[in-house]
Amino acid sequence: MSSDSPTPQSSDANQPKPQRKTWSVPLGELCATTNAANQIPGHVMLLAIARHCSGDWGEVCQEDWLSNDEAMEVGNRILSAYTAPDGVKFWIITEWDCSVTTVLLPDDY
């Protein structure tokens, strides 16, 4: 995962993910952009946050999945990607120091 622009790729979403490790991601302060709060139902957002917290990075490509696993070990930013049932794509980003986790739409980045 590059530090300047995350690139989740839905075309890789159907590829098998690497063996999943169990993580406990510290979220820090939890926030959402206005767009995300307006477009993603609360229960959908909470489910995605729970997945992110446990190391289920959602719909990122395999390379980003592995980068997130590595980030958990060395202290880098973590990006997960999800799609709400109505098709709205959104990301969850936990900063490198785990001080803030943000739910946002790709256009908000």
One Martini backbone bead per residue (centre of mass of N, CA, C, O) as a GRO file, in nm:
protein
  109
    1MET     BB    1   0.093   0.037   0.026
    2SER     BB    2   0.073   0.351  -0.038
    3SER     BB    3   0.116   0.666   0.118
    4ASP     BB    4  -0.039   0.863  -0.104
    5SER     BB    5  -0.241   0.623  -0.238
    6PRO     BB    6  -0.499   0.440  -0.221
    7THR     BB    7  -0.576   0.102  -0.398
    8PRO     BB    8  -0.843  -0.033  -0.424
    9GLN     BB    9  -0.950  -0.353  -0.581
   10SER     BB   10  -1.235  -0.506  -0.688
   11SER     BB   11  -1.114  -0.722  -0.889
   12ASP     BB   12  -0.971  -0.872  -0.626
   13ALA     BB   13  -1.210  -0.962  -0.431
   14ASN     BB   14  -1.227  -1.279  -0.546
   15GLN     BB   15  -0.968  -1.335  -0.437
   16PRO     BB   16  -0.774  -1.495  -0.246
   17LYS     BB   17  -0.666  -1.462   0.060
   18PRO     BB   18  -0.461  -1.460   0.277
   19GLN     BB   19  -0.390  -1.579   0.552
   20ARG     BB   20  -0.556  -1.506   0.830
   21LYS     BB   21  -0.508  -1.280   1.071
   22THR     BB   22  -0.520  -1.191   1.406
   23TRP     BB   23  -0.643  -0.878   1.512
   24SER     BB   24  -0.599  -0.563   1.713
   25VAL     BB   25  -0.719  -0.260   1.639
   26PRO     BB   26  -0.641   0.045   1.729
   27LEU     BB   27  -0.845   0.336   1.687
   28GLY     BB   28  -0.897   0.558   1.863
   29GLU     BB   29  -1.026   0.805   1.715
   30LEU     BB   30  -1.357   0.821   1.592
   31CYS     BB   31  -1.439   0.893   1.245
   32ALA     BB   32  -1.635   1.087   0.999
   33THR     BB   33  -1.737   1.189   0.727
   34THR     BB   34  -2.001   1.344   0.601
   35ASN     BB   35  -2.047   1.158   0.361
   36ALA     BB   36  -2.041   0.893   0.517
   37ALA     BB   37  -2.265   0.959   0.725
   38ASN     BB   38  -2.486   1.007   0.487
   39GLN     BB   39  -2.434   0.711   0.313
   40ILE     BB   40  -2.390   0.529   0.575
   41PRO     BB   41  -2.513   0.314   0.760
   42GLY     BB   42  -2.452   0.259   1.085
   43HIS     BB   43  -2.450  -0.060   1.081
   44VAL     BB   44  -2.245  -0.079   0.850
   45MET     BB   45  -2.016   0.075   0.980
   46LEU     BB   46  -1.986  -0.104   1.235
   47LEU     BB   47  -1.919  -0.366   1.089
   48ALA     BB   48  -1.664  -0.260   0.946
   49ILE     BB   49  -1.511  -0.183   1.202
   50ALA     BB   50  -1.500  -0.468   1.316
   51ARG     BB   51  -1.340  -0.587   1.083
   52HIS     BB   52  -1.097  -0.400   1.098
   53CYS     BB   53  -1.020  -0.469   1.396
   54SER     BB   54  -0.969  -0.793   1.309
   55GLY     BB   55  -0.829  -0.795   1.001
   56ASP     BB   56  -1.060  -0.726   0.791
   57TRP     BB   57  -0.989  -0.559   0.484
   58GLY     BB   58  -1.175  -0.665   0.263
   59GLU     BB   59  -1.138  -0.513  -0.080
   60VAL     BB   60  -0.849  -0.551  -0.108
   61CYS     BB   61  -0.575  -0.620  -0.233
   62GLN     BB   62  -0.328  -0.837  -0.171
   63GLU     BB   63  -0.104  -0.629  -0.127
   64ASP     BB   64  -0.266  -0.460   0.086
   65TRP     BB   65  -0.313  -0.686   0.282
   66LEU     BB   66  -0.012  -0.735   0.345
   67SER     BB   67   0.048  -0.442   0.431
   68ASN     BB   68  -0.141  -0.444   0.675
   69ASP     BB   69  -0.002  -0.670   0.826
   70GLU     BB   70   0.269  -0.523   0.842
   71ALA     BB   71   0.164  -0.266   0.986
   72MET     BB   72   0.103  -0.416   1.254
   73GLU     BB   73   0.416  -0.473   1.310
   74VAL     BB   74   0.547  -0.158   1.234
   75GLY     BB   75   0.354   0.104   1.218
   76ASN     BB   76   0.127   0.158   0.997
   77ARG     BB   77  -0.100   0.229   0.789
   78ILE     BB   78  -0.456   0.147   0.757
   79LEU     BB   79  -0.653  -0.010   0.488
   80SER     BB   80  -0.996  -0.034   0.421
   81ALA     BB   81  -1.253  -0.200   0.212
   82TYR     BB   82  -1.599  -0.125   0.128
   83THR     BB   83  -1.951  -0.230   0.071
   84ALA     BB   84  -2.249  -0.137   0.060
   85PRO     BB   85  -2.556  -0.263  -0.022
   86ASP     BB   86  -2.596   0.007  -0.223
   87GLY     BB   87  -2.272   0.047  -0.339
   88VAL     BB   88  -2.111   0.200  -0.136
   89LYS     BB   89  -1.793   0.308  -0.118
   90PHE     BB   90  -1.548   0.245   0.151
   91TRP     BB   91  -1.326   0.362   0.403
   92ILE     BB   92  -1.067   0.260   0.642
   93ILE     BB   93  -0.848   0.462   0.851
   94THR     BB   94  -0.547   0.397   1.025
   95GLU     BB   95  -0.315   0.539   1.176
   96TRP     BB   96   0.009   0.467   1.256
   97ASP     BB   97  -0.059   0.550   1.580
   98CYS     BB   98  -0.370   0.499   1.647
   99SER     BB   99  -0.528   0.787   1.698
  100VAL     BB  100  -0.693   0.748   1.416
  101THR     BB  101  -1.020   0.676   1.273
  102THR     BB  102  -1.151   0.672   0.933
  103VAL     BB  103  -1.451   0.730   0.764
  104LEU     BB  104  -1.465   0.708   0.399
  105LEU     BB  105  -1.469   0.828   0.092
  106PRO     BB  106  -1.280   0.836  -0.182
  107ASP     BB  107  -1.354   1.146  -0.243
  108ASP     BB  108  -1.232   1.241   0.052
  109TYR     BB  109  -0.909   1.197   0.004
   0.00000   0.00000   0.00000
